[in-house]
């Protein structure tokens, strides 16, 4: 099966027009144009002379009225739509949906497949007509099925979520997670954040970022040059059971931000311990003085119990990170390279995954960085489990 996002050059091309033609007149008008050399010549003339959509629509409206059994208003809408489609897309191959009368996809010669010759019953070989590549044809069947299923789902959810008339026309952001196109919109919203992609973080992730400014200051030196990677996964088996009061777009954003920041924090820990010899401290001897008055730390969860012995300490848990603390702000600068953010989604087996990456440079004021090595940490036993018989 072809990749849904790369199967065709342009899938479901959008015609920028205010015309809203009905399915029947639009399909009938396409048939009339295919059979009429005079109307086809009108399209060629419009392209050569640079007509606008209104003039071309008026030129083809009269012959369409004579051939179609539709009202003048319906023919006018179909003519305006077809004029806009031709002037925007040009003379290209379009796959037309019988359900809507509109283009499903734009295709090129590379999308056409010539089947091999087959034997005739009467003898000899016959060459079949060219057709769409089988992988694209299968994808289009699946795409049309999903479009119909999603349209029904959207209608059902509009009732469940008490959708207003305004949201029905302009689009309900809450329902984006329920359709493939809506999930692409969520990915594009994250992509559009650019260098501000980490803004809006909360909790300990926000506390870590607050130790860094956007522009390096005096006393800061470059410590890291890297690429932050993150991936989220969400199962979408039953979209009727999804909680649409939850902001799924923000949820995806926060999940990616948490992974990105923890990746950066892990890099800070590695570089700090490589640059400065860590002070060794026993678990029982951890005090505010041994922590050198640092109130914010990055550390592995197994070490956090030692740090929490000091009141007021916050710890960002990063698996595998050795303890590194900051004793004042700003401790450094985090610079995201403009244009480096790339967010891409993929759907396989009812699982939606979103991957994101960006390039960054991190500067540190080493006078604000403290490294420790905590020894003799007690082993955290698993909580007891009581088996109750029935």
Secondary structure as UniProt FT lines:
FT   TURN            4..6
FT   STRAND          10..11
FT   HELIX           23..35
FT   HELIX           37..49
FT   HELIX           53..67
FT   HELIX           72..89
FT   STRAND          93..96
FT   TURN            98..100
FT   STRAND          103..107
FT   HELIX           109..111
FT   STRAND          112..113
FT   STRAND          118..119
FT   TURN            121..122
FT   STRAND          125..126
FT   STRAND          131..132
FT   HELIX           134..160
FT   TURN            161..162
FT   HELIX           165..170
FT   HELIX           173..178
FT   HELIX           180..191
FT   TURN            192..193
FT   HELIX           194..196
FT   TURN            197..200
FT   HELIX           203..209
FT   TURN            210..211
FT   STRAND          212..213
FT   TURN            218..219
FT   STRAND          221..235
FT   HELIX           239..241
FT   TURN            244..245
FT   HELIX           248..275
FT   STRAND          279..282
FT   HELIX           283..285
FT   TURN            288..293
FT   STRAND          296..299
FT   TURN            301..303
FT   HELIX           304..307
FT   TURN            308..309
FT   TURN            311..312
FT   STRAND          314..317
FT   TURN            319..320
FT   STRAND          324..326
FT   STRAND          332..336
FT   TURN            338..339
FT   STRAND          342..348
FT   TURN            349..350
FT   STRAND          351..364
FT   HELIX           366..368
FT   STRAND          369..375
//
